[in-house]
Amino acid sequence: MSKSRNIETFVSGVKDLPTLPSVVLKVNQALMDSSATIDSVSSIVERDPALTAKVLRLANSSYYGFSSSVDTLSRAVTVLGFNTIRSLATTVSVFKIFKREPSGSFDMHGLWLHSLGCAIASKVLVHAMGTALREKAFVCGLIHDIGKVVIAQNLPDETAEVLRRLEDDGSPDMAEVEEEVIGFAHTGVGALIAERWHFPRELSEAIRLHHRSGDDPDEAHPVLTYAVYAGNQIAKERGLGRSQNRKVREVQAWVRERLGVSVEDLPGLLERTEYDFNTVVNSWDLA
């Protein structure tokens, strides 16, 4: 493939570009409207019985720990909130994308676990900051590497070359190697996909910048971007899944500086991330 090919041209030309069910897209659009209600959101999700059943199963998992059963979608929306329901519906749908047949030596299952780890780490970090971005951070972490999936499935030869260079050169940055081999990186592809899925702009921007330390002067949503950047590194550092990129940046001092997390709190947050990751993997049956 020519390095001069435009990233938009590539994404537009992918015949089997990952899509979310129309129900999830409609939920995303509905939640952009401040007048959304429990009944309106529930009625959208209930149009897909299979998705509804899976969302309820996750809502009743040990991760949330409710003492009584959450047996209806409207109750799930009531006790979990709009954003958590969107996260669960997105998680179920994205899992199907990662279940596609892997390309060559590309470890799709390992990437799914890494994405789940990044999602949980990002959520734990923003929760510690006391912001209202927990579910956005989770969803963004979950799909931050979706561009890798698309590139691996549509450019297998180039992907093999990227993986070879990563293996031979030790620990270079994967996005940089992709730029050299392909002409663009999975970060940009992922951002374009998030836009097509009608996710808020701050999510697509965080995906685009998740291999950067957040120094971009044009960045308008620093907290989400910083959290996903750090969550990505933490997931790699703690061995949560396999991202195909072995380069790990030391982020603990950076997290303290950029996200305001204290030295005393950080070890507990890392432990919480691992605990939540193991709980989700064992109770959600999505691994």
C-alpha positions as CSV (number, residue, x, y, z in Angstrom):
1,M,0.0,0.0,0.0
2,S,1.3,3.5,-0.8
3,K,2.2,5.6,2.1
4,S,0.6,8.6,0.4
5,R,-2.9,7.1,0.6
6,N,-5.2,9.4,2.6
7,I,-6.5,8.0,5.9
8,E,-10.1,9.1,5.0
9,T,-9.8,7.3,1.7
10,F,-8.7,4.1,3.5
11,V,-11.5,4.2,6.0
12,S,-14.2,5.0,3.4
13,G,-12.9,2.1,1.2
14,V,-13.2,-0.5,3.9
15,K,-16.1,-2.8,2.9
16,D,-16.6,-4.4,6.3
17,L,-15.9,-1.4,8.5
18,P,-17.0,-2.2,12.1
19,T,-20.4,-0.9,12.9
20,L,-22.5,-0.7,16.1
21,P,-26.1,-2.0,16.1
22,S,-28.5,0.7,15.1
23,V,-30.0,0.5,18.6
24,V,-26.6,1.6,20.2
25,L,-26.3,4.4,17.7
26,K,-29.8,5.6,18.6
27,V,-28.9,5.4,22.3
28,N,-25.9,7.6,21.6
29,Q,-28.0,10.1,19.7
30,A,-30.7,10.1,22.3
31,L,-28.3,10.8,25.2
32,M,-27.1,13.9,23.4
33,D,-30.6,15.3,24.1
34,S,-31.0,16.6,27.6
35,S,-34.7,15.7,27.5
36,A,-33.9,11.9,27.3
37,T,-36.0,9.9,29.9
38,I,-35.7,6.5,31.4
39,D,-38.6,5.3,29.3
40,S,-37.3,6.7,26.1
41,V,-33.8,5.1,26.5
42,S,-35.3,1.8,27.7
43,S,-37.6,1.6,24.7
44,I,-34.7,2.1,22.3
45,V,-32.6,-0.7,23.8
46,E,-35.6,-3.0,24.1
47,R,-36.0,-3.1,20.3
48,D,-33.0,-5.5,20.4
49,P,-34.0,-8.4,22.7
50,A,-30.6,-10.1,22.5
51,L,-28.8,-6.9,23.4
52,T,-31.3,-6.3,26.2
53,A,-30.7,-9.7,27.7
54,K,-26.9,-9.3,27.6
55,V,-27.1,-5.8,29.2
56,L,-29.3,-7.2,32.0
57,R,-26.8,-10.0,32.5
58,L,-24.0,-7.6,32.9
59,A,-26.0,-5.4,35.2
60,N,-26.6,-8.4,37.5
61,S,-22.9,-9.4,37.6
62,S,-20.9,-9.3,40.7
63,Y,-19.1,-6.2,39.4
64,Y,-22.1,-4.0,40.3
65,G,-23.0,-6.1,43.4
66,F,-26.7,-5.3,43.7
67,S,-28.5,-7.1,46.5
68,S,-31.6,-7.7,44.5
69,S,-32.1,-8.7,40.9
70,V,-32.2,-6.1,38.1
71,D,-34.9,-7.7,36.1
72,T,-36.1,-5.0,33.7
73,L,-34.3,-2.6,31.5
74,S,-36.0,0.4,33.0
75,R,-34.8,-0.6,36.4
76,A,-31.3,-1.1,35.0
77,V,-31.4,2.5,33.6
78,T,-32.8,3.7,37.0
79,V,-30.1,2.2,39.2
80,L,-27.1,2.4,36.8
81,G,-27.9,5.6,34.9
82,F,-28.0,6.5,31.3
83,N,-24.2,6.6,30.7
84,T,-23.6,3.2,32.3
85,I,-26.3,1.6,30.2
86,R,-24.7,3.1,27.1
87,S,-21.3,1.6,28.3
88,L,-22.8,-1.8,28.7
89,A,-24.6,-1.8,25.3
90,T,-21.4,-0.6,23.7
91,T,-19.3,-3.2,25.5
92,V,-21.5,-6.1,24.3
93,S,-21.4,-4.7,20.7
94,V,-17.7,-4.1,20.6
95,F,-16.9,-7.5,22.0
96,K,-18.5,-9.0,18.8
97,I,-16.1,-6.9,16.7
98,F,-13.1,-8.3,18.6
99,K,-14.4,-11.9,18.1
100,R,-13.7,-11.7,14.4
101,E,-11.1,-14.0,13.0
102,P,-7.6,-12.7,13.7
103,S,-5.3,-11.8,10.9
104,G,-2.0,-13.6,10.8
105,S,-0.1,-13.4,14.1
106,F,-2.3,-10.5,15.3
107,D,-3.6,-11.4,18.7
108,M,-7.3,-10.2,18.6
109,H,-8.2,-11.8,21.9
110,G,-5.2,-10.2,23.7
111,L,-6.1,-6.9,22.2
112,W,-9.7,-7.2,23.5
113,L,-8.4,-7.9,27.1
114,H,-6.0,-4.9,26.8
115,S,-8.8,-2.7,25.7
116,L,-10.9,-3.8,28.6
117,G,-8.0,-3.1,30.9
118,C,-7.5,0.3,29.5
119,A,-11.2,1.0,29.8
120,I,-11.2,0.1,33.5
121,A,-8.0,1.9,34.3
122,S,-9.3,5.1,32.6
123,K,-12.5,4.9,34.5
124,V,-10.7,4.3,37.9
125,L,-8.5,7.4,37.2
126,V,-11.3,9.8,36.4
127,H,-13.4,8.5,39.3
128,A,-10.5,9.3,41.6
129,M,-10.6,12.9,40.2
130,G,-14.2,13.2,41.1
131,T,-15.3,14.1,37.6
132,A,-18.5,13.0,35.8
133,L,-16.5,11.4,33.0
134,R,-16.3,7.8,34.3
135,E,-18.5,6.1,31.6
136,K,-17.1,8.2,28.8
137,A,-13.6,7.2,29.9
138,F,-14.6,3.5,30.0
139,V,-16.1,3.6,26.5
140,C,-13.2,5.5,25.1
141,G,-10.7,3.1,26.7
142,L,-12.7,0.2,25.3
143,I,-12.5,1.4,21.7
144,H,-9.2,3.3,21.8
145,D,-7.5,0.6,19.7
146,I,-10.4,-0.2,17.3
147,G,-8.2,1.2,14.5
148,K,-5.8,-1.7,15.0
149,V,-8.5,-4.1,14.3
150,V,-9.5,-2.4,11.1
151,I,-5.9,-2.1,9.9
152,A,-5.1,-5.8,10.8
153,Q,-8.1,-7.1,8.9
154,N,-7.7,-5.0,5.8
155,L,-3.9,-4.5,5.5
156,P,-2.5,-7.9,6.6
157,D,0.8,-7.5,4.9
158,E,1.4,-4.1,6.3
159,T,0.3,-5.3,9.7
160,A,2.8,-8.2,9.5
161,E,5.6,-5.7,8.7
162,V,4.6,-3.4,11.6
163,L,4.7,-6.4,14.0
164,R,8.0,-7.5,12.6
165,R,9.6,-4.1,13.2
166,L,8.1,-3.9,16.7
167,E,9.7,-7.3,17.4
168,D,13.0,-6.6,15.8
169,D,13.5,-3.1,17.1
170,G,12.7,-3.8,20.8
171,S,10.1,-1.4,22.0
172,P,9.3,1.4,19.5
173,D,6.0,3.2,19.5
174,M,3.5,1.3,17.4
175,A,1.8,4.4,16.0
176,E,5.2,5.7,14.8
177,V,5.9,2.4,13.0
178,E,2.5,2.4,11.4
179,E,3.1,5.9,10.1
180,E,6.4,4.7,8.5
181,V,4.9,1.5,7.0
182,I,1.4,2.5,6.1
183,G,1.3,6.3,6.1
184,F,-1.1,6.7,9.0
185,A,-1.7,5.1,12.4
186,H,-4.4,3.2,14.2
187,T,-5.0,6.3,16.3
188,G,-6.4,8.3,13.4
189,V,-8.4,5.4,12.0
190,G,-10.0,4.8,15.4
191,A,-10.9,8.5,15.8
192,L,-12.7,8.4,12.4
193,I,-14.6,5.3,13.4
194,A,-15.7,6.9,16.6
195,E,-17.0,9.8,14.6
196,R,-19.0,7.5,12.4
197,W,-20.4,5.8,15.5
198,H,-21.7,9.2,16.6
199,F,-19.7,9.4,19.7
200,P,-19.0,12.8,21.3
201,R,-16.1,14.7,19.8
202,E,-14.1,14.5,23.1
203,L,-14.0,10.7,22.7
204,S,-12.7,10.7,19.1
205,E,-10.1,13.3,20.1
206,A,-8.9,11.2,23.0
207,I,-8.6,8.2,20.7
208,R,-6.6,10.2,18.2
209,L,-4.2,11.4,20.9
210,H,-3.9,8.3,23.1
211,H,-0.3,7.6,22.0
212,R,0.7,11.2,22.9
213,S,1.4,12.5,26.4
214,G,-1.3,15.2,26.1
215,D,1.0,18.1,25.2
216,D,-1.0,19.0,22.1
217,P,-1.8,22.7,22.5
218,D,-5.1,22.2,20.5
219,E,-6.4,19.6,22.9
220,A,-9.8,20.8,24.1
221,H,-10.6,17.9,26.4
222,P,-7.5,17.2,28.4
223,V,-8.9,15.2,31.3
224,L,-10.4,12.5,29.1
225,T,-7.4,12.4,26.9
226,Y,-4.9,12.2,29.8
227,A,-7.0,9.5,31.5
228,V,-7.1,7.3,28.4
229,Y,-3.4,7.9,27.6
230,A,-2.5,6.9,31.2
231,G,-5.0,4.0,31.2
232,N,-3.4,2.6,28.1
233,Q,0.0,2.7,29.7
234,I,-1.2,1.2,33.0
235,A,-3.0,-1.7,31.2
236,K,0.3,-2.5,29.4
237,E,2.4,-2.0,32.6
238,R,0.1,-4.3,34.6
239,G,-0.1,-7.0,31.9
240,L,-3.8,-6.6,31.3
241,G,-4.2,-8.3,27.9
242,R,-1.8,-7.7,25.0
243,S,-1.8,-4.6,22.9
244,Q,0.8,-5.7,20.3
245,N,2.9,-2.7,21.4
246,R,5.5,-3.5,24.1
247,K,6.6,0.1,24.7
248,V,5.5,1.2,28.1
249,R,6.0,4.7,29.3
250,E,6.4,5.4,33.0
251,V,3.3,7.3,33.8
252,Q,3.0,7.3,37.6
253,A,4.7,10.7,38.1
254,W,2.9,12.0,35.0
255,V,-0.5,10.9,36.4
256,R,0.2,12.7,39.7
257,E,1.1,15.9,37.8
258,R,-1.6,15.9,35.1
259,L,-4.5,14.3,36.9
260,G,-3.7,15.4,40.4
261,V,-3.6,12.0,41.9
262,S,-1.6,11.9,45.1
263,V,1.4,9.7,45.7
264,E,-0.5,8.0,48.5
265,D,-3.6,7.2,46.4
266,L,-1.9,5.9,43.2
267,P,-0.9,2.4,44.5
268,G,-4.5,1.8,45.6
269,L,-5.9,2.9,42.2
270,L,-3.6,0.5,40.5
271,E,-4.7,-2.3,42.8
272,R,-8.4,-1.3,42.1
273,T,-7.8,-1.4,38.4
274,E,-6.5,-5.0,38.6
275,Y,-9.2,-6.1,40.9
276,D,-12.0,-4.6,38.7
277,F,-10.4,-6.1,35.6
278,N,-10.3,-9.6,37.1
279,T,-13.9,-9.2,38.4
280,V,-15.1,-8.1,35.0
281,V,-13.3,-10.8,33.1
282,N,-14.6,-13.5,35.5
283,S,-18.2,-12.3,35.8
284,W,-19.1,-10.7,32.5
285,D,-18.2,-13.8,30.4
286,L,-16.8,-11.5,27.7
287,A,-13.3,-12.9,27.6
